[in-house]
Amino acid sequence: VSALAVTHCEAELGFITFEDLLQLLEEMICDVVKAVMEDCGDIVKSLNPAAYIPQRPFVRLDYGDAIKFCQENNIYKDEETKTHFEFGDDIPDAPERKMCELIGKPILMTRFPASIKSFYMSRCPENTDLTESVDVLMPGVGEIVGGSMRIWRYDELMAAYDREKIDPSPYYWFTDQRKYGAVPHGGFGLGVERLLVWLLNQDHVRNVCLYPRYIGRCQP
């Protein structure tokens, strides 16, 4: 049962490239874990004696290569029918965890197809069928961060609305940012409890939530 009342760290950064975003995510995760270990490593070790500070660089794995990795290592889309993943499939949590555990290191999985990502994500200049997107995967947990570069040109954003059949009028404030001047920018969302699950070697986010909510527990 999923826990509620989880914490997300959301950030947007201007005047950056996709490579800048990837490097920032690596630096942030490593620096935060390092600071926690220096400040209260004894407490962390009491909960997870194997806790460690991740090392850079993380493994870089394009989505297309992740699909091939799943096919070559029999990580199936459907375990019952032994159906393999194909390009364009969304890789859910359980297969992501298996892939991450086989690789054994933090992974930056990048360049997902536009067909399975949000309309506002920038396209890769070398292949406009792909997006400048990233998921950070940690062994034992899977995804802890999702991020991307954002469309910042007005014409591209309007075309994205049209392509997805989205009425742009409720998003006037979002569109106006592009209409009256924007810069290349990107952002991400970090699941704080997911990072804690990895650091403390827990089996569920409800174990690290301040006020978890699930069936049978709604107080305090």
C-alpha positions as a printed Julia matrix, in Angstrom:
220×3 Matrix{Float64}:
  0.0     0.0     0.0
  1.44    3.33   -0.99
  2.28    5.85    1.71
  0.94    9.38    1.42
  2.29   12.73    2.62
  5.64   12.22    0.9
  8.07   15.08    0.28
  9.25   16.21   -3.14
 12.17   18.55   -3.75
 11.35   20.49   -6.94
 13.91   22.68   -8.7
 14.14   24.7   -11.91
 17.45   26.03  -13.2
 18.02   28.67  -15.86
 20.84   29.15  -18.36
 21.84   25.46  -18.38
 22.32   22.68  -20.92
 21.19   19.07  -20.64
 24.72   18.02  -19.7
 24.71   20.69  -16.98
 21.51   19.17  -15.58
 22.99   15.67  -15.51
 26.13   16.84  -13.76
 24.14   18.86  -11.25
 22.06   15.82  -10.3
 25.19   13.77   -9.7
 26.76   16.52   -7.64
 23.62   17.13   -5.6
 23.07   13.5    -4.65
 26.73   12.89   -3.8
 27.11   16.15   -1.86
 23.9    15.66    0.12
 24.79   12.11    1.11
 28.34   13.22    1.99
 26.99   16.02    4.21
 24.58   13.66    5.96
 27.29   11.08    6.57
 29.66   13.72    7.97
 26.98   15.2    10.23
 25.23   12.07   11.51
 26.89    9.07    9.9
 26.75    7.13   13.17
 22.95    7.26   13.11
 22.84    6.27    9.44
 25.24    3.37   10.08
 23.11    2.15   12.97
 20.26    1.7    10.5
 22.34    0.67    7.5
 25.9    -0.5     8.26
 26.58   -0.73    4.5
 25.7     2.93    3.83
 28.13    4.69    1.52
 28.65    7.94   -0.37
 28.01    7.32   -4.09
 30.88    8.06   -6.43
 30.82   10.05   -9.64
 30.41    9.62  -12.51
 27.14    7.7   -12.45
 26.49    5.17  -15.21
 25.03    6.91  -18.27
 22.4     4.78  -20.01
 20.24    6.03  -22.87
 16.67    4.72  -22.9
 17.33    2.79  -26.12
 20.3     1.03  -24.52
 18.2     0.3   -21.43
 15.66   -1.49  -23.63
 18.48   -3.57  -25.18
 19.86   -4.31  -21.7
 16.47   -5.61  -20.58
 16.16   -7.76  -23.69
 19.66   -9.22  -23.32
 19.27   -9.9   -19.59
 15.73  -11.32  -19.7
 14.13   -8.51  -17.75
 10.62   -8.91  -19.07
  7.75   -6.57  -19.74
  5.47   -9.43  -18.67
  6.98  -12.15  -16.5
  4.13  -14.59  -17.12
  4.32  -14.51  -20.91
  8.06  -13.68  -21.03
  7.28  -10.73  -23.28
 10.3    -8.51  -23.93
 10.31   -4.74  -23.81
 10.26   -2.95  -27.15
 11.37    0.57  -27.98
  8.57    2.93  -26.97
  7.48    0.93  -23.91
  7.49    2.56  -20.51
  9.79    0.65  -18.14
  7.95    0.37  -14.8
  9.4     0.29  -11.31
 10.08   -3.43  -10.82
 12.04   -3.96  -14.08
 13.94   -0.71  -13.41
 15.01   -2.1   -10.03
 16.17   -5.37  -11.59
 18.2    -3.51  -14.2
 19.73   -1.25  -11.55
 20.63   -4.16   -9.29
 22.36   -5.99  -12.16
 24.41   -2.91  -13.01
 25.07   -2.27   -9.31
 25.7     1.47   -9.55
 23.65    4.68   -9.68
 22.31    5.23  -13.19
 21.34    8.29  -15.18
 18.81    6.89  -17.67
 18.37    9.48  -20.39
 16.71   10.46  -23.67
 13.28    8.87  -23.37
 10.93    8.87  -26.39
  8.69   11.91  -26.6
  5.68    9.58  -26.88
  6.0     8.51  -23.22
  7.07   11.83  -21.71
  5.37   15.13  -20.88
  4.61   17.61  -23.66
  6.78   20.37  -22.16
 10.08   18.45  -22.38
 12.67   19.64  -24.89
 13.5    17.41  -27.83
 17.03   16.17  -28.43
 18.61   18.18  -31.25
 20.23   15.04  -32.7
 16.91   13.12  -32.74
 13.66   15.01  -32.25
 11.77   11.79  -31.49
 13.63   11.76  -28.15
 13.53   14.14  -25.2
 16.26   15.69  -23.09
 14.98   13.78  -20.08
 16.53   11.82  -17.22
 15.6     9.43  -14.45
 18.11    8.8   -11.66
 18.04    5.16  -10.54
 19.62    3.85   -7.33
 20.32    0.18   -6.52
 17.62   -1.38   -4.39
 15.18    1.49   -4.92
 14.91    2.37   -8.58
 13.9     5.88   -9.58
 14.55    8.69   -7.09
 14.65   11.65   -9.5
 12.84   12.56  -12.7
 13.92   15.6   -14.68
 14.3    17.2   -18.08
 15.09   20.29  -20.05
 11.96   22.34  -20.77
 10.65   23.76  -24.03
 11.49   27.46  -23.84
 10.57   28.72  -27.3
  7.02   29.98  -27.77
  6.4    28.37  -31.18
  7.61   24.96  -29.98
  5.37   25.11  -26.92
  2.3    26.05  -28.95
  3.03   23.16  -31.33
  3.3    20.82  -28.33
 -0.11   21.94  -27.05
 -1.58   21.31  -30.47
  0.08   17.92  -30.86
 -1.27   16.7   -27.51
 -4.68   18.35  -28.08
 -4.28   20.47  -24.94
 -6.19   23.72  -24.56
 -3.44   26.28  -23.81
 -5.75   28.86  -22.21
 -5.52   27.51  -18.63
 -1.73   27.61  -18.98
 -1.53   31.25  -20.08
  0.98   32.05  -17.32
  3.21   29.19  -18.5
  2.92   30.26  -22.13
  3.51   33.95  -21.36
  6.9    33.1   -19.88
  7.92   31.87  -23.33
  6.05   34.58  -25.2
  7.71   37.51  -23.43
 11.17   36.07  -22.97
 12.66   32.85  -21.67
 16.02   31.13  -21.48
 17.16   27.52  -21.84
 16.24   25.86  -18.57
 15.58   22.52  -16.95
 14.4    21.05  -13.72
 13.74   17.95  -11.69
 11.76   16.42   -8.86
 13.62   14.47   -6.17
 11.65   12.04   -4.02
 13.2    12.8    -0.61
 11.81    9.64    0.98
 13.05    7.55   -1.93
 16.55    8.87   -1.34
 16.18    8.0     2.35
 14.95    4.49    1.49
 18.17    3.96   -0.46
 20.47    5.54    2.16
 18.89    3.69    5.11
 18.29    0.42    3.24
 14.57    0.37    3.96
 11.97   -1.6     2.03
  9.23    1.04    1.73
  8.82    4.8     1.74
  6.32    4.59    4.61
  9.22    3.61    6.88
 10.92    6.97    6.32
  7.9     9.31    6.06
  7.4    11.74    8.9
  3.64   11.14    8.89
  2.9     8.07    6.76
 -0.68    7.43    5.68
 -1.87    4.0     4.6
 -4.71    1.55    5.24
 -5.04    1.1     8.99
 -3.04    4.2     9.89
 -4.26    7.79    9.62
 -2.96    9.31   12.87
 -1.1    11.31   14.0
